[in-house]
């Protein structure tokens, strides 16, 4: 015991060694940085992102063929890239991802407020799309592509269950992610109330609706509400719509893919927006 006491006294006399800061585990430090980035792949999606001055570029990886195809976009952005092989990108993104030899790592686009898009829709008598539990990134990407083609103001998606705004979604959008704002909202019912209060007609698409879309001339501003393919619009979402319409079909397959339904509704709106929507509300 006397020996132990002597050791303790000797230890108290030494200056304590400063502790080294904890070293993160393998990849921990990079994981935080990587989580704050989005990955965009595919020639059209990467070209559109490079042309978007709002995109803060962090890393660009191209095969020789992709670099040739993106030559004009690279020159306009005055950016450099890391040469890679298709196999390098396969290892980065996973087998089966159709990257076309192009991968861009970038910061997310700045968020757009709901109030901002409502102002734009009212000013331009335009349309916005509201997605109720549409979670498949390919469908959302295709909807964005149609929204861009027909000049929709924005796409509104509930945060819960929303697919990441990158990867497969960006590739399916074929560049439209850079042109059509995506607004993520917490509560869809509350959002629909705000949209109605702003003066937009809230049109819900439902296969069992008694009224056909082609019997409903539409004028803006307009909110087109679409539900998931398997469940359709939820009851609370329906309750916040001013009008429910179906898209008439005549073939053996009666249901439409949600992205096809969005394109048809936007096209109909484009065709009839200058026609008075008598009795639509």
C-alpha positions, 0 to 999 in steps of 0.5 A: 500500500505504501508503494501504491501511495508513492506511485500516486504522489509521483503521478501527481507531480507530473504534468498531465499529457494533453489528450489527442482529439478523437480520430473519427473512424474510417470515412466518418469525416468524409461521410458528413461532407458527402451527405451534404452533397448530391450526385447527378449522373447522366449526360443530359442531367450533368449538362443542365447542372453545369449550365445552372449558375446556382449549382455549386460544383464540388467534383466532376468525373467524366470518361473520355467519351462523356468529356467529348459529349459535354465539351460545350457545357465544360467550356461555358462553365470553365470547369475542370474534371477528373478523368475516370473509366466506366468501371470507376463510376460503377464502383462509385455509384453501384452496378446497374446505374446508367451513368453514361460516363458522367458524374457530378457532385454538387451542393443542393439547390437553394430552397424556394419558398411556397409563397414565392411560387404562389406569387409566380403562379398568380402573376403568370396564370400558371400551373403548379403540380402537387404530389401526394405520396408519389415517392418513386424517383423515376416518376417524380423525375418524369413529372419534372420533365413534363413540368418543364416541357409545359412551363409549370411553375413548380412541383410541390412534394411532402418532405416525408417520403420524398425521393432525394433530388439527385441520382435516378430522379435527376437522370429521369428529369433529363435536366428539368431539375435545374429549371423547375423549382421543387418545394418540399412541404411539411404538411400537405393539407395545410399547404393545400389550404394556403394554395386555395387561400391564394386564389388557385383552383385546386384540381385533383385527378382521380380515376373514379371522378364523375367529371372528365378532364376534357369537359373542364376548360381550365384557366390559371392560376391552377394547382394540379394534385396527383396521387400515388398510382396504387392508392390515388389521392388520400381522403384528406387531400381530396377534401382540400380539392375544389374539383375532382376530374378523371382522365378518360381512357378507352383501352383495355388498360384503364389506369395511367402512370402518374407521370403520364397523367401529369403530362396529359393534365398539363397539356390540357391546361396549356390548350384551354388556359385562355378559355373561360373555365365556366363552372369549374370551381 
